[in-house]
């Protein structure tokens, strides 16, 4: 089996750097993990760069919609920002459809997983469920149940997610509506993703 996986990107490992020596993780040593942690921190700090790069993949991808997927995300974030929402909420609006490229059948789950370490449980729930709530406006056109969201009617985050779709996600398909540039939102994204609020690895990475 070939071990050549192609060229590494900017976050890839240099061939000459020090590496752990174990071949089975149960045989790993503290020295091995010191080496890994030394690489993990710089890698983690570049997460916003990777997220921004993936978001840019949505540029020019229309999928039949009136605007491309990046414009939709930018319009959603712009509407939320101009409505006075805080930076964390705006970043959630910006990234809510970032999963479209890899999560064709569960894009909201992808976005929610990326955001989960950095945002409140309420904002995470909103992103995770937004696809079902957005479906209220079109699921019946696809032969689906537009009231699928009603299963969450008693959840304290129902109204928050319903509002997100009605005020920001839903109206963000207008080619004539201005969308602030990605560069405008970049400082917000970097701030929100500067360090996790919750993660199983959080203590180890301090």
Order of alpha helices (4+ residues) and beta strands (2+ residues): alpha-alpha-alpha-alpha-alpha-alpha-alpha-alpha
